[in-house]
Each structure stands twice: as C-alpha cells, then as structure tokens.
Amino acid sequence: MTQGRPLLNRRLAGFGTTIFAEMSALAVRTGSINLGQGFPDTDGPEEIREAAVRALRDGRGNQYPPGPGVPELRTAIADHQQRRYGLTTDPDTEVLVTAGATEAIAAALLALLEPGDEVIAFEPFYDSYAACIAMAGGVRVPLTLRAPDFRPDLDALRDAITPRTRLLLLNSPHNPTGMVLTREELTAIAQLAVEHDLLVVTDEVYEHLVFEGEHIPLISLPGMRERTVSISSAGKTFSYTGWKVGWVVAAAPLVAAVRTAKQYLTYVSAGPFQYAVAEALRLPDTYFEDFRSDLRRKRDLLGEGLRAAGFEVHRPQGTYFITTDITPFGEKDAYAFCRALPERCGVVAIPNSVFYDDPDAGRSQVRFTFCKKDDVLHEAVGRLRRLAP
Ligand SMILES: *Cc1c(COP(=O)(O)O)cnc(C)c1O
C-alpha cells in the first residue's frame, strides 16, 4: 500500500496468479506429470525451426520489422485464408501481425471498447478474456456452456443482449470444453450480431484442431465481414507456442483500430519468427492432416484412460483438452481435487471451475491436456488408474 491504497488497481484486483502458474509450480514441486497447461512437449516441424535459424543468420527481422508485420507473413496469412476458407483478404490493409493471439485479443478489446460497454463471452472463459475486458473498462457478461455437450444456448444469448452490448467475444474450437460451433449456431449468432449491430471478436487459435465436423470462420458468414475481428496464431497449429506469432484478419477499418492499440503495446515482435511462420502457413495439406490425426489419436488414448480410471469424460470435438467430471468419485470440488491429485497419483490437471463466474456451473469439472508424447500419456493413464476404486 502507498497513500493508503492497494498497489494493484481496481480493474486488476482479483487477477492475481493464473491457475496455470499455480498448478505448474505444483507439478514441479511434486515431480508430477503436467497435463495442466496446454503446450506440446515436442517441437513443431524441423524445417520451420530451420527457417527461423536462416532468418536470424540472414539478418531478416533482427531489427524492428514493419508495424503491421513483415509482408511475407501478411501475404502468407491472406493466402491461407483463401486456400482454406475461400476468403479474399488484402494483405496490406486487412491483416495485422501480433505478439500471439493474446496480444491480438488485448489490442482488439482496448481499441474497440468504451468503459461500461458490455462484452458477451462464453464461460468457461479462456483466462485472459476476463482480465482484458477489465483492463479495457468493459463489463463481462457470461454465456454459460453447460455439460455434457457445452452447446451455447442461443435463446440465452438473445436475452443477454442489451442496449449496452458492444461486442461478442467468441472462441471456437473452445478451450477448455472442446466444443466446436456448428454452421447453424454460427448462422444464428451472425443474425443476432447483424440485428443488434454488434462487433464480434473470434478467437480461432485451434482452427486446425477439429476432430469432428469442421471449423467455419464466422467472418465468412453473410453480414459478418465488416463487423468481425478474426484472430489466430501459429503457436497451437505449428507447436511453437514460445514464438508468440499471432494475427488479426478483419476489414480495413477494424484492422486500423486494432493496430492503433497494438502499436503502443509491443509495436512489433518476433521478427525472424515471422518469416518462419510465413513458410509454415505454406506447408502442404498433409502437414495439417497428419497433425490433426495424431492429436485425434492422443485424444482417444487419454480419453479411454480417463474413462477407465473412473472419470466421466466429455469427448471434445476440437482443441487439445478433455474436460472430465469427478462426480463418479463422489467428489464435487474440482479445485480441491486438482490440489490433491499430485499426492494421490502424480498427475496435474486444471480445475475448470476457475474459468466460470457461475460457481455451480463448473464446480466438478477437471481439464486434462493430451498434447504430450505417447509414453507420457501412457504413464499418466497408468498413474490415474490408481484412482479407480
Ligand atoms: C493458447 C490460447 C491463446 C493464446 O495464444 P498465443 O498465440 O500463445 O498468444 C488464445 N486463446 C486460446 C483459446 C488459447 O488456448
């Protein structure tokens, strides 16, 4: 305290340490297998790492790159939108490279919100959403996704919209539940956005990790081109989460607005990695197909193990997380369960309860990641079996 008031301002009060820091520290302290935080334990394609080395050696990106991102990467992002979704994007005015999707989300909210604006977002929330909405002075309005299938309640969405609603913050494929929005759901959401003249920010970092159904960018639906800020990132798609290369695709006036905030956050980032990610986006379709089928297999491996250990398993359609329920163990407090899990069997997981405003909705949900080596998953499954009665 100074001057009799707390150091941390009111907007950030309550956003102390993320659950990932807490649980990863617990994993280290207890020597447990960490299926908490979602990062791969194997690096992505070798030739992409070599592309980064080449860029560093050739002096490409070692000094401040252009504010919107290097032209090679912006063109590769626009070409990816065309090749994958049939969307035409101007690499000069409709693409912005950011320090991961995290900065893109922060910059979009800081640019587009006035204090007091309401933002409707699915809960369980990805953990940066609530903090970024708060930093922008917005008011978060949760739309609760409920087990077992976590489909959004579109009537509840309609009811949640008020004259103060400015923006929908959507995430599909959804972390942590693995829910993937269908074309029907996206169409209904788009109609509401048009009807109420809302902006939409879509977090699509798992766009290439859909195991059932397909990823459809909301920006491709009628009426959405001029009101959607589409966000993705190289971290999850290419298994280089430490590089922090993300991007925004949106109509020129929206990109200009987001760029205004972004230029005073980091200005630019990850120079040489931008060239490597430009090459990554041009990898053949087989890379994306193999990556997806490998993770689908890991999902099934861990899912079967969790079921055999006694968990209720909510099979994810996408992402690299499985949400389970601990009620079959006669337990209902996910946080207490996760705190005790390392002592009980040497595995760390994340309680979904911390991602909900509604204390009841996620109380007994525990999330595990399967983006780990097969032998790590086998070992974890063996350990979890000790929980079985
Ligand atoms: C991992 C993740 C991010 C962050 O992406 P970065 O590119 O690492 O900043 C954003 N949203 C969701 C849903 C994520 O899972």
The ligand as an SDF file (V2000), in Angstrom:
LIG
                    3D

 15 15  0  0  0  0  0  0  0  0999 V2000
   -3.3270  -20.6920  -26.2610 C   0  0  0  0  0  0  0  0  0  0  0  0
   -4.5290  -19.8130  -26.4670 C   0  0  0  0  0  0  0  0  0  0  0  0
   -4.3860  -18.4540  -26.7850 C   0  0  0  0  0  0  0  0  0  0  0  0
   -3.0450  -17.7570  -26.7910 C   0  0  0  0  0  0  0  0  0  0  0  0
   -2.3910  -17.8610  -27.9790 O   0  0  0  0  0  0  0  0  0  0  0  0
   -0.9190  -17.2280  -28.1520 P   0  0  0  0  0  0  0  0  0  0  0  0
   -0.7370  -17.1730  -29.6050 O   0  0  0  0  0  0  0  0  0  0  0  0
    0.0280  -18.1210  -27.4310 O   0  0  0  0  0  0  0  0  0  0  0  0
   -0.9270  -15.8710  -27.5180 O   0  0  0  0  0  0  0  0  0  0  0  0
   -5.5260  -17.7140  -27.0210 C   0  0  0  0  0  0  0  0  0  0  0  0
   -6.7500  -18.2680  -26.9470 N   0  0  0  0  0  0  0  0  0  0  0  0
   -6.9210  -19.5680  -26.6220 C   0  0  0  0  0  0  0  0  0  0  0  0
   -8.2980  -20.1210  -26.5490 C   0  0  0  0  0  0  0  0  0  0  0  0
   -5.8210  -20.3800  -26.3520 C   0  0  0  0  0  0  0  0  0  0  0  0
   -5.9980  -21.6560  -25.9890 O   0  0  0  0  0  0  0  0  0  0  0  0
  1  2  1  0
  2  3  1  0
  2 14  2  0
  3  4  1  0
  3 10  2  0
  4  5  1  0
  5  6  1  0
  6  7  2  0
  6  8  1  0
  6  9  1  0
 10 11  1  0
 11 12  2  0
 12 13  1  0
 12 14  1  0
 14 15  1  0
M  END
$$$$
